[in-house]
Amino acid sequence: MKPIFALACDFLHDRRGATAIEYCMIAFMISLACITGATAIGPALRGFFEQVAAGLSL
């Protein structure tokens, strides 16, 4: 059985968790960009669809 100091050193040098955190940060940035884009485009799309609906109701 390894001593506690050796286990702590192994834990500190393990890089597998860092990769998972990096992927989570990338996914967060992509989702933030999608939300920001959808929020910015939303009012323009609403106006477009209101014009389409007004044209169909004639």
C-alpha positions in Angstrom: 0.0 0.0 0.0 1.3 3.4 -0.9 2.0 6.0 1.7 -0.3 9.0 1.9 2.3 11.4 0.5 2.8 9.2 -2.6 -1.0 9.1 -3.2 -1.2 12.9 -2.8 1.7 13.4 -5.3 -0.1 11.0 -7.8 -3.3 13.0 -7.4 -1.6 16.3 -8.0 0.1 15.1 -11.1 -3.0 13.5 -12.6 -4.1 15.5 -15.7 -7.3 13.6 -16.6 -9.5 16.0 -14.7 -8.0 19.0 -16.4 -9.1 17.7 -19.8 -12.6 17.3 -18.7 -12.7 20.8 -17.2 -11.3 22.2 -20.5 -14.1 20.4 -22.5 -16.7 21.8 -20.1 -15.3 25.3 -20.5 -15.5 24.9 -24.3 -19.1 23.7 -24.2 -19.9 26.6 -21.9 -18.4 29.2 -24.3 -20.3 27.6 -27.3 -23.6 27.7 -25.4 -23.0 31.3 -24.3 -22.4 32.3 -27.9 -25.6 30.5 -29.0 -27.7 32.2 -26.4 -26.2 35.6 -27.1 -26.8 35.1 -30.9 -30.3 33.9 -30.4 -31.1 36.9 -28.1 -29.7 39.3 -30.6 -31.5 37.8 -33.6 -34.8 37.2 -31.8 -36.4 40.6 -32.2 -35.5 40.7 -36.0 -37.1 37.3 -36.5 -40.2 38.3 -34.6 -40.7 41.3 -36.9 -40.2 39.1 -39.9 -42.7 36.5 -38.9 -45.2 39.2 -37.9 -44.9 40.6 -41.5 -45.4 37.1 -42.9 -48.5 36.5 -40.6 -49.9 39.9 -41.7 -49.4 39.0 -45.3 -51.1 35.6 -44.9 -54.2 37.1 -43.2 -55.1 39.2 -46.2 
